[in-house]
Amino acid sequence: MPVDPPPTIWEFPPPARFHPDDDLVATGADLEPGTILSAYRRGIFPMPLGGRRAPMAWFSPVRRGVMRPRDLHVSRSLARSARRFEIRVDTACAEVIDACADPRRPSGWIDGQIREAYLRLHALGWVHSVETWRNDLLVGGLYGVAIGGLFAGESMFHRETDASKVALVALVRILDDGQNRLIDTQWQTPHLASLGVSEVSRAEYLRLLAEVLPTPDAEIERFGPPVRTPEREGTVDGDIADR
């Protein structure tokens, strides 16, 4: 059960004040747990644009990447690849964030203050990591914020082919519990689109967000067995189907 932090002292702008063509909607505030959670409940997330002394930037994309669990698409090749990995949950959150923050990655944005903030949220039960392991080595994974029926994915990484995709497949399996849930990927990419992520407008995202926030929290930390995958495209084995 997540622990509620003290409420934020900051007030984020309402959607009516967002620029219709700009993903950036605010700057400043802090990265206290209550501030970050307040932002996610309003469809906003932090991302640094400058050094540690620069004000924090807050985004609500004009076009948002989202996926319902039922939209997951597992190709035949990904199903075969998934059999090589084991999935664990919340056993190496710091390592997953560090791998996502690797400065050698292009367009890296995760700095020390973001790392510290999300590990604080992890300690409180709001941030979770879904990890891909092989031969007891961490080879891929993702992390994100879970609030009610929302899972807001922050970043993912892989050290072996398909390891990050398999982590996303495992996350969807965990969240596919019959409740009203939504996975937020911030922006859509071709990589994510191949798995079933689509784009919606900012207004539509905020409408969906209001629908899923009252959903009971998913019991993400209770999961962690190896991912079960379809034997062939279009079949069901366990909880994952090619849809």
C-alpha positions in Angstrom: 0.0 0.0 0.0 1.6 3.3 -1.0 2.3 5.8 1.7 0.8 9.3 1.2 3.5 12.0 1.5 2.8 15.5 2.8 0.8 17.6 0.3 2.7 19.9 -2.1 2.9 23.7 -1.4 2.8 24.3 -5.1 -0.2 24.9 -7.5 0.1 23.8 -11.1 -1.7 25.7 -13.8 -5.0 24.4 -15.0 -5.3 22.9 -18.5 -7.1 26.0 -19.7 -3.8 27.9 -19.3 -1.7 25.3 -21.3 -0.5 26.6 -24.6 -2.3 24.5 -27.3 0.9 23.8 -29.3 3.5 23.4 -26.6 4.2 20.3 -24.5 5.9 22.5 -21.8 3.3 23.8 -19.4 5.2 25.0 -16.3 8.6 25.6 -14.8 9.8 25.7 -11.2 8.4 24.1 -8.1 10.3 21.2 -6.5 10.6 17.4 -6.7 9.1 16.5 -3.3 7.0 13.4 -3.5 3.7 15.3 -2.9 4.6 17.7 -5.7 5.3 14.9 -8.2 2.2 13.0 -7.4 0.1 16.1 -7.6 1.5 16.7 -11.1 0.7 13.2 -12.3 -2.8 13.5 -11.1 -3.1 16.6 -13.4 -1.5 15.0 -16.4 1.9 16.6 -15.9 5.3 15.2 -15.4 8.8 16.6 -14.7 11.8 16.6 -17.0 14.9 18.7 -16.5 16.0 20.9 -19.3 19.2 22.4 -17.9 21.7 21.9 -15.1 20.9 21.3 -11.4 20.4 25.0 -10.8 17.9 25.5 -13.7 14.2 25.4 -12.8 12.5 22.1 -13.3 10.4 21.8 -16.4 6.9 20.3 -16.4 5.3 18.7 -19.4 1.8 17.7 -20.6 2.3 16.6 -24.2 -0.1 17.9 -26.9 -0.1 14.4 -28.3 0.2 11.7 -25.6 1.3 8.1 -26.0 -1.1 5.7 -24.2 -2.1 2.0 -24.1 -4.9 0.1 -22.6 -3.9 -3.5 -21.5 -6.2 -4.9 -24.2 -4.3 -3.0 -26.9 -1.0 -5.0 -26.3 0.4 -6.5 -29.5 2.9 -9.3 -29.1 4.5 -10.4 -32.3 5.6 -14.0 -33.0 9.2 -13.0 -32.8 8.8 -11.1 -29.5 7.0 -14.1 -28.0 9.9 -16.3 -28.9 12.4 -13.8 -27.6 10.5 -13.4 -24.3 11.1 -17.1 -23.4 14.7 -16.3 -22.8 14.1 -13.9 -19.9 12.8 -13.9 -16.4 10.8 -11.0 -15.0 11.2 -9.6 -11.5 9.4 -6.6 -10.0 10.8 -4.0 -7.6 14.0 -5.9 -6.9 16.5 -3.5 -8.6 14.7 -0.2 -9.0 17.8 1.9 -8.4 19.7 -0.1 -11.0 17.0 0.2 -13.5 16.9 4.0 -13.1 20.7 4.2 -13.3 20.6 2.1 -16.5 18.0 4.4 -18.0 20.1 7.4 -17.0 23.3 6.1 -18.6 24.9 9.2 -20.1 26.0 7.2 -23.1 22.4 6.9 -24.2 21.2 9.5 -26.8 18.8 12.2 -25.5 19.4 11.2 -21.9 17.5 13.4 -19.4 17.6 11.6 -16.1 19.9 13.5 -13.7 20.7 13.1 -10.0 17.8 15.1 -8.8 15.3 13.0 -10.8 17.0 9.8 -9.6 16.7 10.8 -6.0 13.1 12.0 -6.3 11.9 8.8 -7.9 13.7 6.6 -5.5 12.0 8.4 -2.7 8.7 7.7 -4.4 9.8 4.0 -4.8 10.4 3.9 -1.0 6.9 5.2 -0.5 5.4 2.6 -2.8 4.5 4.8 -5.7 7.3 4.0 -8.2 7.8 0.5 -9.5 10.4 -1.2 -11.6 9.7 -4.1 -14.0 13.0 -5.9 -14.7 14.2 -8.3 -17.3 16.8 -10.8 -16.1 18.8 -13.5 -17.8 21.3 -15.7 -16.1 20.9 -13.5 -13.0 22.0 -10.4 -14.9 19.8 -7.4 -15.3 19.5 -6.9 -19.1 16.5 -4.6 -19.4 13.6 -3.0 -17.7 11.4 0.0 -17.1 10.2 2.1 -14.2 7.2 4.4 -13.6 4.6 5.9 -11.3 1.4 3.9 -10.4 -1.5 6.0 -9.1 -4.9 4.3 -9.1 -5.5 2.9 -12.6 -2.7 4.9 -14.1 0.8 3.6 -14.7 2.9 6.5 -16.0 6.0 5.0 -17.6 9.1 7.1 -17.2 11.9 5.3 -19.1 13.1 1.9 -20.2 16.4 0.4 -21.3 17.8 -2.8 -22.8 21.2 -4.5 -22.9 20.0 -7.4 -24.9 17.6 -7.4 -27.9 13.9 -7.1 -26.9 14.7 -6.9 -23.2 12.9 -3.6 -22.8 9.9 -4.8 -24.9 9.6 -7.9 -22.7 9.5 -5.7 -19.6 6.6 -3.7 -21.1 4.8 -6.9 -22.0 5.2 -8.1 -18.4 3.9 -4.8 -17.1 0.8 -5.1 -19.2 0.2 -8.7 -18.0 0.4 -7.4 -14.4 -2.0 -4.6 -15.1 -4.5 -6.6 -17.2 -6.7 -7.5 -14.1 -10.1 -6.5 -15.5 -9.9 -3.1 -13.8 -10.0 0.3 -15.7 -6.3 0.9 -16.3 -4.2 3.1 -18.6 -0.5 3.0 -19.4 1.0 6.4 -20.2 4.2 6.4 -22.3 4.4 10.2 -22.5 5.1 10.3 -26.2 4.6 7.6 -28.9 7.6 6.2 -30.7 7.7 3.6 -33.5 9.2 1.2 -31.0 6.1 1.7 -28.7 3.6 1.8 -31.6 4.7 -1.7 -32.6 3.5 -2.9 -29.2 0.1 -1.2 -29.4 0.8 2.3 -28.0 -1.4 5.0 -29.7 -1.6 8.7 -29.6 -4.4 10.8 -28.1 -4.9 14.5 -27.7 -4.1 16.3 -24.5 -7.8 16.8 -23.9 -8.6 13.1 -24.4 -5.7 12.1 -22.2 -7.0 14.3 -19.4 -10.5 12.8 -19.8 -9.0 9.2 -19.6 -6.9 10.2 -16.6 -10.0 11.3 -14.7 -11.6 8.0 -15.5 -8.8 5.8 -14.3 -7.5 7.6 -11.2 -10.4 6.3 -9.0 -9.5 2.7 -9.9 -8.0 0.7 -7.0 -4.2 0.5 -7.0 -2.7 -2.4 -8.8 -0.8 -4.8 -6.6 2.3 -4.6 -8.8 4.7 -5.6 -6.1 3.1 -9.0 -5.7 4.1 -10.1 -9.2 7.4 -11.3 -10.5 7.3 -14.8 -12.1 8.8 -15.3 -15.5 6.7 -13.9 -18.4 4.5 -16.5 -20.1 4.1 -15.8 -23.8 2.0 -17.1 -26.7 3.2 -20.2 -28.4 2.2 -18.7 -31.8 0.7 -15.5 -33.0 -2.9 -15.0 -32.0 -3.0 -17.6 -29.2 -3.2 -17.2 -25.5 -0.9 -18.8 -22.9 -1.5 -17.5 -19.4 -2.2 -13.7 -19.5 -0.6 -12.5 -22.8 -2.3 -12.6 -26.1 -1.3 -11.2 -29.5 -4.0 -8.6 -30.0 
